[in-house]
Amino acid sequence: MSMAEDSSGMYMAAMRDLVNGSGDSIAARAFIGDLMAQRAFIDNLLTRLIVVKDQGAIQSEIFVPGQLGFLIQHNGDVEFNRGIFRDIQITGESFFSGNIMSGPLELLSSTPQGTERNFPAGTSATAISDRLGRRPETAVQGTFRGITINAVFYSTSRVRNIRGSITTTDVYTDIHVRFTNNTREHVARHRHRTIVAPILVGFPPQFAGHTHEIQHQNIQTLSHPLNFRYTLTGRTFRLLDLPRGSSDESTVWKDENNFLRIGPRLT
C-alpha cells in the first residue's frame, strides 16, 4: 500500500473539517516546505520572510494607483495611502506632492489668498497708490460701482508750464480700474503743483530760483467704494510662530516691521 493510500483517511478528515469550519481540525495548522499558488486567501499570516520574485508585488485588494490602498513591488518601489513614520532618513532625489506641514513650516499646494483692500467713496488717488505700493498694474478681484473689476492701474504724469520768469510744474497721480470686458475707467486724480520764480514779492533776493510754493489738490476722488482682493499666483509657503527677537544662533525671526531676518541682530 502506498503512502498516499495510507494517508487518504487523514486527507478526507481534513477536507471535512475545512468544509465544516472546525477550528480544531487536523488542517488548522500546516507546515509546508514550499507553497506555490496562483491565488491565496489568508486571514492571519505569521512568517519570518516573504520573498517577492521578479515582476511580483504585494498589494491591498482595494489598491488604486494614486488613490487607495498600498503596493510593494519586487524592485522596492512602494505606494502607501497614508502613514506615520518615525526616524526617517531620506537620501537621493526626492519628489513631494500635496501639502507638507512640519512644525512651523507649511508648504501648501493651494494658492494663497490675497490681501483685501476697501477704499470708501471720497478716497484720494495718493491714498490708493500708497496702499498699492505704486505698482503700474495690480491684478485684483473686486468691484467698483457694483461692477466686477480685474485690475487697478497707477500712473503719474508731469506737465511743465513757463510763463515769463515763473515755472509751474504739475505732477498728476491717476488711478484707473479695468472691468472684465476690458474697458477702463479713470476713478481718481491728485495734482502736486510746484511753482518756482526767480523773485517773488515779499521774498528776499537770496531765495531766487528756489521753490516758493507747493500745492496739493485732489482733483478727483472716488465717486463710489472701491473694494478688491489681490489676485495671487503660485503656492502657499508659511512660517508660523516665528520669534519676534533675534538670538545668538543663525535663526529666522521677524523684526518690528514684520520683515524676515536671519541670524543675530547686528548692534
Secondary structure by P-SEA (a helix, b strand, c coil): ccccccaaaaaaaaaaaaaaccccccccbbbbcbbbbcbbbbccccccbbbbcccbbbbccccccccbbbbbcccccccccbbbbcccccccbbbbcccccccccccccbbbbcbbbbbcccccaaaaaaaaccccbbbbbbccccccccbbbbbbbbbbbbcccbbbbbbbbbbbbbccccbbbbcbbbbbbbbbbcccccccccccccccbbbbbccccccbbbbbbbbbcbbbbbbcccccccccccccccccccccccccccc
